Amino acid sequence: MVKKSWLFLLFFICIFASCDQLHESKISKDKSKISKVALINIGYDLSKPDSVYILPKKLKEISGITELDSSRIACIQDEREIVFIYDLNSGRIIRRIDIGYKGDYEGIARVDSTLYILRSDGEVSEIKNFETENFVRSTFSSGIPWKDNEGICYDPTNNYLLITSKETPRKSSENRDKRFVYGFNLTSKKPVTEPVFTFDLSVIDSFAIENNIAVPMKDKKKGKNREPDIRFLVSDLAIHPITGRLFLLSSADKLLFVFNRKNEIEFIGSLNPDLFAQPEGITFMKNGDMYISNEGQKKSATLVRFNYRPQAANRPESQP
């Protein structure tokens, strides 16, 4: 009888030891998901724009923007392949490059005298010498392995086009909590084999909690703390011309994300819905001034400007 009691005692000790090891393993795994990068000053106060431009009706469906020079921005809208050149000084469209094809055009990027227009199915239109009437248009497949492509920008460091999609991995996939930015190499004219950036949603969630940033939250479940509900569906992206950091918009979350070149999250900022009805495009001037475009819903489309002030930005709004 004594022998049996000792056997039962040994059995329960083994169970508790095993559970403790599993718990320690889970803690260790969770810690590996925590961002080790501090919140940075990105140089913009997102609650205080320097200017808001009311765009013409023809740009109500504006879906992407790119800088041309200090006073002009090229815009694309998502129904036809038409490039609208918008003059910031006069507040009007001063030229149209009317290709005319119908489709779901979502993004635009400039590389010197060439424009690249992204269609949602991954096809890219290349318009060489766009400033002249003798521009030359051709198309190619980006090779991105996702549908619903939304954002495109130029990466001058690698001579890549960076492209991102709103499509997400299936819940059954091991990558269900990952988001990717893919590249197209303009030197080799081939898609980059592996994602250029890979983002882990659990790290982004941890960063938001650690820095007390106001983000969408899940409904509180009994006995559990509320958790972030960040979808991270990127509508556009751009590389900062001075810092080299990657800025990404998520219209669904009304958030702006900033990452360094090591895939590390450095900033999350809330976008006020009153100011950002549907943020779909982002671009920078060479001096760092940031422009974010919003599709028109019940109101007109807008273009919001933030002057670059590296030491003047405020900390993101805290959670209530």
KOLMARDO-934241 format. One line per field, with one value per residue (C-alpha): residue number from 1; residue in one letter; x, y, z. Coordinates in nm, 3 decimals, decimal comma, padded with zeros to 5 digits. Each point is the difference from the previous one (the first is absolute). Example, Ala and Ser with C-alpha at 12.3 -4.5 7.8 and 13.67 -1.06 7.14 Angstrom:
<pts>
i: c(1 | 2)
aa: c(A | S)
xx: c(01,230 | 00,137)
yy: c(-00,450 | 00,344)
zz: c(00,780 | -00,066)
</pts>
This chain:
<pts>
i: c(1 | 2 | 3 | 4 | 5 | 6 | 7 | 8 | 9 | 10 | 11 | 12 | 13 | 14 | 15 | 16 | 17 | 18 | 19 | 20 | 21 | 22 | 23 | 24 | 25 | 26 | 27 | 28 | 29 | 30 | 31 | 32 | 33 | 34 | 35 | 36 | 37 | 38 | 39 | 40 | 41 | 42 | 43 | 44 | 45 | 46 | 47 | 48 | 49 | 50 | 51 | 52 | 53 | 54 | 55 | 56 | 57 | 58 | 59 | 60 | 61 | 62 | 63 | 64 | 65 | 66 | 67 | 68 | 69 | 70 | 71 | 72 | 73 | 74 | 75 | 76 | 77 | 78 | 79 | 80 | 81 | 82 | 83 | 84 | 85 | 86 | 87 | 88 | 89 | 90 | 91 | 92 | 93 | 94 | 95 | 96 | 97 | 98 | 99 | 100 | 101 | 102 | 103 | 104 | 105 | 106 | 107 | 108 | 109 | 110 | 111 | 112 | 113 | 114 | 115 | 116 | 117 | 118 | 119 | 120 | 121 | 122 | 123 | 124 | 125 | 126 | 127 | 128 | 129 | 130 | 131 | 132 | 133 | 134 | 135 | 136 | 137 | 138 | 139 | 140 | 141 | 142 | 143 | 144 | 145 | 146 | 147 | 148 | 149 | 150 | 151 | 152 | 153 | 154 | 155 | 156 | 157 | 158 | 159 | 160 | 161 | 162 | 163 | 164 | 165 | 166 | 167 | 168 | 169 | 170 | 171 | 172 | 173 | 174 | 175 | 176 | 177 | 178 | 179 | 180 | 181 | 182 | 183 | 184 | 185 | 186 | 187 | 188 | 189 | 190 | 191 | 192 | 193 | 194 | 195 | 196 | 197 | 198 | 199 | 200 | 201 | 202 | 203 | 204 | 205 | 206 | 207 | 208 | 209 | 210 | 211 | 212 | 213 | 214 | 215 | 216 | 217 | 218 | 219 | 220 | 221 | 222 | 223 | 224 | 225 | 226 | 227 | 228 | 229 | 230 | 231 | 232 | 233 | 234 | 235 | 236 | 237 | 238 | 239 | 240 | 241 | 242 | 243 | 244 | 245 | 246 | 247 | 248 | 249 | 250 | 251 | 252 | 253 | 254 | 255 | 256 | 257 | 258 | 259 | 260 | 261 | 262 | 263 | 264 | 265 | 266 | 267 | 268 | 269 | 270 | 271 | 272 | 273 | 274 | 275 | 276 | 277 | 278 | 279 | 280 | 281 | 282 | 283 | 284 | 285 | 286 | 287 | 288 | 289 | 290 | 291 | 292 | 293 | 294 | 295 | 296 | 297 | 298 | 299 | 300 | 301 | 302 | 303 | 304 | 305 | 306 | 307 | 308 | 309 | 310 | 311 | 312 | 313 | 314 | 315 | 316 | 317 | 318 | 319 | 320)
aa: c(M | V | K | K | S | W | L | F | L | L | F | F | I | C | I | F | A | S | C | D | Q | L | H | E | S | K | I | S | K | D | K | S | K | I | S | K | V | A | L | I | N | I | G | Y | D | L | S | K | P | D | S | V | Y | I | L | P | K | K | L | K | E | I | S | G | I | T | E | L | D | S | S | R | I | A | C | I | Q | D | E | R | E | I | V | F | I | Y | D | L | N | S | G | R | I | I | R | R | I | D | I | G | Y | K | G | D | Y | E | G | I | A | R | V | D | S | T | L | Y | I | L | R | S | D | G | E | V | S | E | I | K | N | F | E | T | E | N | F | V | R | S | T | F | S | S | G | I | P | W | K | D | N | E | G | I | C | Y | D | P | T | N | N | Y | L | L | I | T | S | K | E | T | P | R | K | S | S | E | N | R | D | K | R | F | V | Y | G | F | N | L | T | S | K | K | P | V | T | E | P | V | F | T | F | D | L | S | V | I | D | S | F | A | I | E | N | N | I | A | V | P | M | K | D | K | K | K | G | K | N | R | E | P | D | I | R | F | L | V | S | D | L | A | I | H | P | I | T | G | R | L | F | L | L | S | S | A | D | K | L | L | F | V | F | N | R | K | N | E | I | E | F | I | G | S | L | N | P | D | L | F | A | Q | P | E | G | I | T | F | M | K | N | G | D | M | Y | I | S | N | E | G | Q | K | K | S | A | T | L | V | R | F | N | Y | R | P | Q | A | A | N | R | P | E | S | Q | P)
xx: c(00,000 | 00,283 | 00,172 | -00,317 | -00,027 | 00,356 | -00,069 | -00,306 | 00,203 | 00,279 | -00,256 | -00,150 | 00,345 | 00,090 | -00,325 | 00,056 | 00,362 | -00,106 | -00,268 | 00,252 | 00,245 | -00,274 | -00,092 | 00,363 | 00,031 | -00,312 | 00,134 | 00,332 | -00,179 | -00,221 | 00,304 | 00,160 | -00,302 | 00,051 | 00,143 | 00,343 | -00,009 | -00,107 | -00,273 | 00,157 | -00,080 | -00,093 | -00,007 | -00,374 | -00,289 | -00,281 | -00,266 | 00,116 | 00,032 | 00,165 | -00,248 | -00,304 | -00,072 | -00,355 | 00,044 | -00,209 | -00,292 | 00,200 | 00,224 | -00,279 | 00,121 | 00,367 | 00,190 | 00,369 | 00,242 | 00,366 | 00,222 | 00,116 | 00,167 | -00,049 | -00,331 | -00,149 | -00,143 | -00,106 | -00,329 | -00,177 | -00,364 | -00,130 | -00,237 | 00,215 | 00,368 | 00,021 | 00,282 | -00,106 | 00,274 | -00,111 | 00,160 | 00,027 | 00,041 | -00,310 | -00,201 | -00,109 | 00,072 | 00,239 | 00,040 | -00,148 | 00,185 | -00,299 | 00,094 | -00,368 | 00,001 | -00,264 | 00,109 | 00,061 | 00,308 | 00,124 | 00,348 | 00,258 | 00,374 | 00,258 | 00,357 | 00,165 | -00,198 | -00,198 | -00,330 | -00,112 | -00,372 | -00,115 | -00,318 | -00,160 | 00,071 | 00,374 | 00,046 | 00,220 | -00,014 | 00,332 | -00,027 | 00,336 | 00,059 | -00,334 | 00,073 | -00,012 | -00,282 | 00,208 | -00,011 | 00,036 | -00,221 | 00,065 | -00,116 | 00,147 | -00,104 | 00,138 | 00,003 | -00,152 | -00,159 | -00,311 | -00,313 | -00,142 | 00,331 | -00,032 | 00,325 | 00,313 | 00,306 | 00,362 | 00,290 | 00,308 | 00,239 | -00,062 | -00,159 | -00,316 | -00,367 | -00,156 | -00,352 | -00,244 | -00,337 | -00,315 | -00,048 | 00,102 | 00,116 | -00,273 | -00,073 | 00,129 | 00,333 | 00,311 | 00,037 | -00,348 | 00,149 | 00,253 | -00,016 | 00,242 | 00,144 | 00,131 | 00,251 | 00,045 | 00,361 | 00,019 | 00,358 | -00,069 | -00,367 | -00,099 | -00,195 | 00,209 | -00,028 | -00,057 | -00,202 | 00,203 | -00,179 | -00,181 | -00,210 | -00,127 | -00,339 | 00,075 | 00,308 | -00,208 | -00,267 | 00,264 | 00,153 | -00,340 | -00,062 | 00,350 | -00,023 | -00,366 | -00,101 | -00,366 | -00,083 | -00,317 | -00,072 | -00,183 | -00,307 | 00,102 | -00,052 | -00,083 | 00,314 | 00,229 | 00,154 | -00,102 | 00,229 | 00,088 | -00,205 | 00,246 | -00,077 | 00,300 | -00,155 | 00,240 | -00,156 | 00,327 | 00,365 | 00,293 | 00,365 | 00,102 | 00,253 | 00,213 | -00,017 | -00,054 | -00,277 | -00,302 | -00,338 | -00,318 | -00,365 | -00,278 | -00,328 | -00,201 | 00,174 | 00,038 | 00,366 | 00,341 | 00,286 | 00,373 | 00,270 | 00,376 | 00,188 | 00,034 | -00,379 | -00,021 | -00,307 | 00,093 | -00,326 | -00,378 | -00,216 | -00,376 | -00,166 | -00,303 | -00,301 | -00,122 | 00,319 | 00,070 | -00,330 | 00,171 | 00,381 | 00,112 | 00,321 | 00,326 | 00,304 | 00,286 | 00,165 | 00,380 | 00,008 | -00,200 | -00,343 | -00,264 | -00,323 | -00,287 | -00,297 | -00,353 | -00,268 | -00,320 | -00,298 | -00,292 | 00,240 | 00,274 | 00,331 | 00,285 | 00,376 | 00,149 | 00,347 | 00,233 | 00,321 | 00,304 | 00,116 | 00,232 | -00,013 | -00,361 | -00,217 | -00,206 | -00,026 | -00,292 | -00,331 | -00,033 | -00,280 | -00,289)
yy: c(00,000 | 00,234 | -00,089 | 00,089 | 00,335 | 00,084 | -00,090 | 00,232 | 00,279 | -00,043 | 00,001 | 00,334 | 00,154 | -00,090 | 00,154 | 00,327 | 00,016 | -00,054 | 00,272 | 00,240 | -00,063 | 00,061 | 00,323 | 00,115 | -00,094 | 00,206 | 00,299 | -00,027 | -00,020 | 00,298 | 00,205 | -00,069 | 00,170 | 00,323 | 00,294 | 00,104 | 00,335 | 00,320 | 00,229 | 00,270 | 00,358 | -00,019 | 00,377 | 00,051 | 00,087 | -00,201 | 00,200 | 00,333 | 00,006 | 00,299 | 00,004 | -00,186 | 00,015 | -00,064 | -00,197 | 00,033 | -00,235 | -00,190 | -00,121 | -00,115 | -00,360 | 00,089 | -00,316 | 00,085 | 00,294 | 00,064 | 00,307 | 00,160 | 00,311 | 00,255 | 00,126 | -00,292 | -00,339 | -00,276 | -00,168 | -00,315 | -00,090 | -00,354 | -00,015 | 00,088 | 00,019 | 00,377 | 00,195 | 00,337 | 00,257 | 00,213 | 00,339 | 00,083 | 00,373 | 00,050 | -00,284 | -00,142 | -00,272 | 00,140 | -00,309 | -00,343 | -00,297 | -00,191 | -00,360 | -00,090 | -00,362 | -00,105 | -00,186 | 00,015 | 00,223 | 00,037 | 00,150 | 00,214 | 00,055 | 00,212 | -00,093 | 00,298 | 00,057 | -00,324 | -00,066 | -00,342 | -00,063 | -00,303 | -00,187 | -00,208 | -00,328 | 00,071 | 00,133 | 00,312 | 00,265 | 00,169 | 00,348 | 00,128 | 00,371 | 00,082 | 00,375 | 00,002 | -00,061 | -00,282 | -00,218 | -00,376 | -00,247 | -00,368 | -00,251 | -00,287 | -00,236 | 00,081 | -00,368 | 00,070 | -00,323 | 00,175 | 00,163 | 00,339 | 00,186 | 00,351 | 00,187 | 00,069 | 00,217 | 00,030 | -00,121 | 00,189 | -00,196 | -00,326 | 00,135 | -00,193 | 00,069 | -00,095 | -00,142 | -00,102 | -00,174 | 00,016 | -00,373 | -00,187 | -00,359 | -00,250 | -00,067 | -00,354 | 00,127 | 00,018 | 00,356 | 00,111 | 00,264 | 00,125 | 00,277 | 00,041 | 00,263 | -00,137 | 00,142 | 00,027 | 00,050 | 00,274 | -00,097 | -00,363 | 00,063 | -00,294 | -00,038 | -00,044 | -00,361 | 00,062 | 00,276 | 00,317 | 00,071 | -00,242 | 00,129 | -00,199 | 00,116 | -00,122 | 00,227 | 00,292 | -00,070 | -00,016 | 00,328 | 00,172 | -00,132 | 00,081 | 00,358 | 00,051 | 00,092 | 00,041 | -00,279 | -00,198 | -00,246 | -00,331 | -00,036 | -00,096 | -00,366 | -00,114 | -00,043 | 00,139 | 00,338 | 00,180 | -00,070 | 00,208 | -00,069 | 00,127 | -00,137 | 00,159 | 00,012 | 00,231 | 00,246 | 00,169 | 00,035 | 00,236 | 00,029 | 00,315 | 00,188 | 00,112 | -00,280 | -00,294 | -00,137 | -00,176 | 00,167 | -00,206 | 00,103 | -00,229 | 00,159 | -00,274 | 00,073 | 00,377 | -00,044 | 00,101 | -00,244 | 00,070 | -00,269 | 00,008 | -00,201 | -00,292 | -00,065 | 00,158 | 00,202 | 00,349 | 00,197 | -00,041 | 00,310 | 00,038 | 00,177 | 00,205 | -00,118 | 00,360 | 00,089 | -00,335 | -00,134 | -00,268 | 00,034 | -00,170 | 00,168 | 00,131 | 00,175 | 00,226 | 00,308 | 00,000 | 00,225 | -00,258 | 00,164 | -00,274 | -00,014 | -00,242 | -00,025 | -00,100 | -00,136 | 00,198 | -00,175 | 00,227 | 00,295 | 00,108 | -00,179 | 00,171 | 00,029 | 00,063 | 00,153 | -00,030 | 00,202 | -00,194 | 00,114 | -00,266 | 00,146 | 00,118 | -00,312 | -00,101 | -00,343 | -00,200 | 00,041 | -00,231 | -00,244 | 00,128)
zz: c(00,000 | 00,090 | -00,326 | -00,201 | 00,182 | -00,093 | -00,361 | -00,012 | 00,161 | -00,253 | -00,284 | 00,108 | 00,052 | -00,359 | -00,129 | 00,186 | -00,113 | -00,361 | 00,022 | 00,153 | -00,282 | -00,256 | 00,177 | 00,004 | -00,367 | -00,084 | 00,195 | -00,180 | -00,336 | 00,086 | 00,102 | -00,337 | -00,160 | 00,198 | -00,192 | 00,126 | -00,180 | 00,174 | -00,132 | -00,218 | -00,096 | -00,369 | -00,054 | -00,046 | 00,230 | -00,157 | 00,185 | -00,149 | -00,381 | -00,161 | -00,286 | -00,131 | -00,374 | -00,123 | -00,319 | -00,320 | -00,060 | -00,260 | 00,283 | 00,232 | -00,046 | 00,046 | 00,086 | -00,025 | -00,014 | -00,070 | 00,013 | -00,326 | 00,137 | 00,278 | -00,143 | -00,193 | 00,091 | -00,240 | 00,096 | -00,113 | 00,055 | 00,013 | -00,297 | -00,302 | -00,086 | 00,001 | 00,166 | 00,137 | 00,063 | 00,294 | 00,063 | 00,371 | -00,056 | -00,214 | 00,158 | -00,335 | -00,253 | -00,261 | -00,221 | -00,072 | -00,142 | -00,130 | -00,074 | 00,009 | 00,109 | 00,250 | 00,312 | 00,372 | 00,020 | 00,355 | 00,017 | -00,178 | 00,038 | -00,183 | -00,091 | -00,173 | -00,323 | 00,026 | 00,175 | 00,122 | 00,050 | 00,201 | -00,088 | 00,276 | -00,181 | 00,007 | -00,352 | -00,017 | -00,271 | -00,078 | -00,153 | -00,120 | -00,067 | 00,157 | -00,006 | -00,380 | -00,245 | -00,150 | 00,309 | -00,048 | 00,188 | 00,062 | 00,259 | 00,199 | 00,277 | 00,344 | 00,092 | 00,340 | 00,134 | 00,135 | -00,131 | 00,097 | -00,035 | 00,138 | 00,055 | -00,203 | 00,060 | -00,113 | 00,213 | -00,128 | 00,222 | -00,187 | -00,321 | 00,085 | -00,037 | 00,334 | -00,021 | 00,269 | 00,001 | 00,211 | -00,040 | 00,315 | 00,064 | 00,084 | 00,366 | -00,045 | -00,133 | 00,218 | -00,135 | 00,108 | 00,233 | -00,254 | -00,256 | -00,291 | -00,231 | -00,328 | -00,244 | -00,374 | -00,105 | -00,262 | -00,086 | -00,083 | -00,092 | 00,219 | 00,324 | 00,314 | 00,116 | 00,372 | 00,169 | 00,051 | 00,329 | 00,231 | 00,289 | 00,299 | 00,130 | 00,352 | 00,015 | -00,127 | 00,263 | 00,275 | -00,117 | 00,018 | 00,354 | 00,128 | -00,126 | 00,101 | -00,356 | -00,090 | -00,247 | -00,083 | 00,282 | 00,014 | 00,222 | 00,351 | 00,085 | 00,351 | 00,208 | -00,270 | -00,074 | -00,317 | -00,294 | -00,306 | -00,313 | -00,262 | -00,345 | -00,175 | -00,346 | -00,180 | -00,243 | -00,099 | 00,097 | -00,053 | 00,101 | 00,182 | -00,216 | 00,297 | 00,259 | -00,236 | 00,224 | -00,146 | 00,061 | -00,049 | 00,010 | 00,116 | -00,098 | 00,175 | 00,333 | -00,052 | 00,099 | -00,131 | 00,060 | -00,024 | -00,026 | -00,032 | -00,260 | 00,243 | 00,003 | 00,348 | 00,092 | 00,123 | -00,007 | -00,014 | -00,033 | 00,006 | -00,292 | 00,099 | -00,209 | -00,022 | -00,183 | -00,165 | -00,133 | -00,210 | -00,016 | -00,320 | -00,115 | 00,148 | -00,145 | 00,110 | -00,143 | -00,008 | 00,308 | 00,198 | -00,014 | 00,006 | -00,200 | 00,066 | -00,238 | 00,098 | -00,229 | 00,002 | 00,157 | 00,082 | -00,022 | -00,240 | -00,025 | 00,183 | 00,004 | 00,345 | 00,041 | 00,299 | -00,004 | 00,118 | 00,343 | 00,148 | 00,353 | 00,010 | -00,023 | 00,300 | 00,155 | -00,145 | 00,177 | 00,301 | 00,057 | 00,217)
</pts>
